[in-house]
Amino acid sequence: MTEEKKKTALVIVDVQNDFCPGGNLAVDEGDAIVSVINGISERYSIVVATKDWHPARHISFASVHQGKRPFDSVIVNGETQVLWPDHCIQGTKGAEFHPELDVRPIDLILHKGASQTLDSYSAFFENDHSTPTGLGYYLSGLGCRELHFCGLATDVCVKASVMDALRLGYVCSLVVEAVRGVDAPPGSAQQAIDSMEAAGVKILHSTDAMR
């Protein structure tokens, strides 16, 4: 493996049961990406995986807000908060990785969204856009400046992670066969991919990932 490849990390975003078919916030075909990720993860010397890790009655749950339904929005601490079904509650089966995800190549599991009153889409910052998760420090310590992204969901946590990574100066690629989106409203998943590409993200096919 070349020195350049040693400095490239794979970031696996939220491949958890609740985001896969049968889960509380299932992404259509969310489980279809697992085999793709398993096929590429062992090629990377640095692999990071994130987990949504919410306490019960998290601020992002529609069930916490009287009269609100999933996908409604409210203002929380001056920021627009989309409301979701209860999902990825700490210690529950829904918060676990998909059972077929090969966790052996993973070097770091990063838990996000663990604060009761603050949501977190990005792998790098909470949704206040200023509280770091620590991932940036970890990658900098390893001398990593290039990141390849995959996971769930394209138009929410994957996009937020990629855009923050760009702002932090990372060279970013999206493994396009290894992402799926909420796609609400329809078309938003492809719009997310288009906006990432327009921002400078390279669209990478799994056959070319870390070749």
N, C-alpha and C positions, 0 to 999 in steps of 0.2 A: 504494500500500500504506500502510495506516494505521500510526501509530507503535506501536500495540499489536501488530499483526501482525509488525512488524519485531523485536519482542522475543520472539517465539515460535519455538522451534526444533523441527525434526523430528529424532528420534533413531532411526536405523535399526540394529537390533541383529542382528549375526551372520548376514547373508544370504550365506552361504558355501557352496561346493560340497559340503562334507562334511555339511551339514545339509539338503541337498536330495536328491531321489530320485537314487539311484546313489552317494551319498556314504557314508562310513564310519559316520555317525551320522545317517542320513536321517530327516527329519521328514516324515510323510505330507503330501503336497501342499505341501511347503515351497516349491517353485518357483512355486506358484500366486499367491503374494503379490507376485511381482516386478513384474508389470504394474500392479498397484494402486499400489505404491510409486512406480514411474516416473510414474504419472499425477498424483501429488500433490507429489512432491519439489520440482519447479520452482516451486511456489507459495510456498515458504518462503525467507526471506532467510538463515536459518541452518540448515544441515543437517550433522548429525554421523552418522558410521557407525562401528560397532565391529566388530572382528575378534577372534575367538579366535585366539591366536597362540602355540601351545604348542611348547616344545622337545621333541625326541625323548625318550622315556621320562619323560614328565611324570607327576607324582604322581597325577593323576586317571585314568591309563590302567590298566585292569584287567590288561593284559599285564605291568605292572611288579610286580604283587603276586602272589606264588606261590599257586596254588590258588584264585584269585579270578576271577570272571567279570563281564562287563559288567552293571551295575545292582546288583551287590553293594555293600556299604558297609564302610568301614574308618574307624578313628579316626586322623586326621593332625593333629598339633599341638593335640590336645584338641578338634578339631572333627570332626563326621561328614562324611566324604567319600564321595559316590557315585562309583563307578567306571564309566568309559565305555570304549567301543572307542577305539583310537588315532584321533585326529581333529585336523584343523586344525593340522598340524605345520608349523612355520615354513618358508616357501619351497616348499611343495608345492602341487599343484593343488587339493587339498582345502581349503586355507586361503584360496584366492582367492575373491573375490566371485563370485556366480553370473554367468555371462557376459552375461546379458541385463539385469543391473542397470545402470541409467544412472548412472554415477558422476560425470557432469559437474556436477550441483548440489551435490556433497558438498564441504564446506569443511574438514572435519577427519576423518581416519581414526584411530581410537583402537585400539591393540593392547592386549589384556588376556590374562591367563593366561600371561604370558611367563616368569614365575619358575618354576624347576624344581620347587620344593617347595611352591608355593602356587597354588591354583586361583583363578579369578575368574569369577563369573557376572555380577555387576553392572557396568554401565558406569561406576560411580562409585567403588567400593571393591573391593579384593581380598577373598577369602573369610575373611580374618581380621577383616573389618568395620572395620578401622582404617587400612589402607594405601590412600591415595587414588590413583586413576588419573590425576588431573589434570583430569578433565572438569568438575568443579564450579568450579574456578578459571577455566577457559576460558569457561564460560557466564556466570559472574559478571562477568568482565571485559567481556563484551559487553552486560551489563545485561539478560540474558535470565532471566525468571522463570517462563515457561510452556513446557511441553514436551509434544509429541505423540509417542507411541511406536508403533513397528511392528517387525516382524522375527521372529526365531526364537531360542529357542522360547518360546511363551507361558508355559509352566509352569516354566521354568528361568531363562534369562538375561533375558528380557523382564520377568518378574515381579520378579526381584531388582533390576533397574535401576529399575523404577517405584517399588518400595517404598523404595529408598534415596533416590530423588528426592523422594518425599513427605516423608521424614524431614529432608531438607535444605531443605524449605520451598517446593518448586516446585509450581505448579499443573499437574496432569498429566491427560492424556487418552490413551486407547488407541484407535488406529485399528483397529477390530475386524475389518474384512475383510483387513487387512494383517498378521495374525499367524496362526501355526499352532503347535501344541504337540506335544511328545513323547507326551503323553497316556498315560503309564505310571505307575500303573495307569490303565485307562480311566476317563475322567471327570475326570482331574486337570487337563486344560487348561481345561475349563469352570469347575472349582472355582477355578483361578487367576484367571480373569476375574472371577468372583463376589467373591473376596476383595479384589481390587484395587478393584472398584466399591464394596464395603463400606467400604474405607479412604478413599474420597473421589475416586477416579479417575472421570473422565467417559468414558463409552463413546461414541466418535465414529465416525460412518460416513464412508467415504472421500469421499462426495459433499459432505460438509459440511466436510471438512478445509481450513482456511485459505480458505474461500469469501470 
